[in-house]
Amino acid sequence: EVQLVESGGGLVQAGGSLRLSCAASGFTFDDYVIGWFRQAPGKEREGISCISSSDGSTYYADSVKGRFTISSDNAKNTVYLQMNSLKPEDTAVYYCAATTQEGRLSTAQHIGAMYLSDYWGQGTQVTVSS
């Protein structure tokens, strides 16, 4: 059974940091691209970052570039999202998702594929106070 379990969310002041974790099980981790999405109330789900478990290549949306860092520990089947310089507009439920690595797609293009994936975590709330 495929499982993605997020953790690490919470309440933080603007300018602070949080590290989210996404623990994966039930599939061959190295064959997948893992991504982070977020959804704020009344807004569409936004793909913000992803990483290829096979080669470590990454993608960041402009909204988080330079502030967030995605990384992968393949030995632990876990992907992390280090979030620094947090802003109130980063407040959202954060989800991780997974999709198989497709050689014809760039790492960034896998974000689009993940919207159609069946593999999603349950989400973790991040709240940034001003």
N, C-alpha and C positions, 0 to 999 in steps of 0.2 A: 504494500500500500504506500503510495506516494504521500509524503507529509512535508510541509514547510511550516516551520514554527518561528514566528518573530518574537523578539524580546528586546527590552532596553528602552522602551518609550517612557515618557514621563513629562513632568512639568519643569520648565527651565526658564530663566530670565533671558531677555534679549541679550545677545552677545555671548551666551553660554554655549556649551557643547553637550552632545549626547552621542552614544554609540549604539546603533541598532545591530542586532544579530539575526540571522536567518539560518536556522538549523534544518538541513535537508536530509531526508531518508527515503528509501524505497525506490531509488533509481541510481543509475551510474553517473555519479556527480560530474566526472570529467567530460561527459558527453553533452553537457548542458550549458546554456547561458542563463545566468541568474540575474534578475533585475529587481529594482526597487521602484515602487509606485507610491503615489500619495493622493489622497482625496480629501479635500476640505468641504465643509458643509455647503451645499448648493453649487458645487463646482464639479467639473468632470475629473475623472481619474487621470493623473498625469504621470507618465513614465519619466523618471528623473535620472536613473543611472542603471547600467548593467555591466556585467563582467563575464568574459568567457572563462570557464573553468579549465579549459584546455591550454590556452595560451596567455591568459591574463590580460588580454586587451580589454579596454574599458570605453564607456560612453557616459557623458554627462549632459544633461539638459542645461541650457544657458542659465536657467533660474538658480542652479546650484553649483555651477562650475566655479572652481576656486575656493569654495567653502566646504563642500562635501567630498569625501574620498571613499571609494568602494574598494574592498579587498576580499581575498578568498583564502581560506585555509583548507586546502583539499584533504589534508589528513583528518580534519574534523568535519568535513562536508558542511562547512559553515561559511557564509558570506556576511561581511560586516559593512556597515555604512557609518563612517565617522562624520558627524555633522558639527561643524564649527561655525562661529559667528552667526548663530541662529537669529532669525528675525520673526516677528509676530506672524508674518505671512507664510512662514513655514509650518504653522499649526495645521495639522491634518492627521488622518489615520494613515499610517504607513504600512504598505503591504510588500511582501516579496513574492516573486513569481518565477517560474522556470519554463524554459522551452528548449527543445533539442537544438544543438548547434547545427546550422545549415551552412555548408561551405560556400554556397552561392550568395550568402548575405553577409554584409559587414556586421560587426558587433552592434553598432547603433541600430541597424535595421531589425535586429532581433527584438527590440522594444515593441515594434509594431506587431510582431508575431506573438508576443507574450499576451497581448490583449485578448487573443483568441485561445490562450492556453487553458487547460483544465487544472493546472497546478498553481494554486494560490494559497498563501497563508491566510490566517484569520485576521491579521492586522494588529498594529499596536499604535496607541494614541500618543502623539507628540503635541504638547501645548507649550507655546512660547509666549510668555507674558511681557508686556512692554514696560 
